[in-house]
Amino acid sequence: MKILEGTAVGDQLNDLPEDAVRRAIAEFIDNGRHGYNDPIFLGQCLEARERRATGEFDEHLDRAFRETWLEEEDQDEVDELA
């Protein structure tokens, strides 16, 4: 960690217990194994976040909610309220 000495990141790491640093490194490696650190995946996440912020996924979320949580008789009541 000598490379990070005197930097904000280095200061934060020095303030953490060793176990916390080990856990963070293990999580980072595990995320990498699952592809979560992949630049393409991260770009897709950011794009989806921006699209969601503009309301683009509202129809998808509504359909997913209905399919997952509502019984047929409940869907009729929700349709009447809409």
VENQUIQUI-V874377 format. One record per residue. RES is the residue in one small letter. D_CENTER is the distance of its C-alpha to the mean C-alpha in Angstrom with 2 decimals. Layout:
# VENQUIQUI-V874377
res = <RES:RES>
d_center = <D_CENTER:D_CENTER>
This chain:
# VENQUIQUI-V874377
res = <m:k:i:l:e:g:t:a:v:g:d:q:l:n:d:l:p:e:d:a:v:r:r:a:i:a:e:f:i:d:n:g:r:h:g:y:n:d:p:i:f:l:g:q:c:l:e:a:r:e:r:r:a:t:g:e:f:d:e:h:l:d:r:a:f:r:e:t:w:l:e:e:e:d:q:d:e:v:d:e:l:a>
d_center = <28.35:31.43:29.79:27.46:30.35:30.84:27.40:24.81:22.49:25.54:26.44:23.07:23.30:26.87:26.00:23.72:25.42:25.74:23.92:20.77:21.00:21.65:18.63:16.36:18.13:17.93:14.14:14.02:16.61:14.99:11.73:14.34:16.20:13.44:13.00:9.58:11.76:13.66:14.38:14.54:11.11:9.69:12.21:11.28:7.69:9.67:12.34:10.59:9.37:13.03:14.49:12.89:14.23:17.60:17.63:17.72:15.78:17.81:20.27:17.82:16.23:19.82:21.00:18.30:19.10:22.78:22.63:20.72:22.29:25.53:28.89:31.27:33.40:30.48:29.42:32.93:32.75:29.44:30.99:34.01:32.02:30.18>
